[in-house]
Amino acid sequence: MMVLSGTLDHLTHTIQVLQQLQRLLPTSATLADVADLLACVEASYGSDVLLEDVIQHLVAEHIAAQLAQRPSRRTHQVQEVAA
């Protein structure tokens, strides 16, 4: 495990990471749930990819999906003219 600060020992760092996960997940989440999530991410992106790169890719994918669901301005303008 990577320790982010020289002043934090391994145990303190582990506690902090788990507490951050706990804030983001349902209260019923287990370590198996976390492991499953990470296994899915690893299967999709590989084990050597930076977390930041995965996050950026997922955000871009999410934005693209949101934009695809919106009616285009052109479609909206045509509907207004027809009405």
Sequence and secondary structure as in RCSB ss.txt:
>XXXX:A:sequence
MMVLSGTLDHLTHTIQVLQQLQRLLPTSATLADVADLLACVEASYGSDVLLEDVIQHLVAEHIAAQLAQRPSRRT
HQVQEVAA
>XXXX:A:secstr
   S TTS HHHHHHHHHHHHHHHS TT  HHHHHHHHHHHHHHH SSS HHHHHHHHHHHHHHHHHHHS  HHH
HHHHHHH 
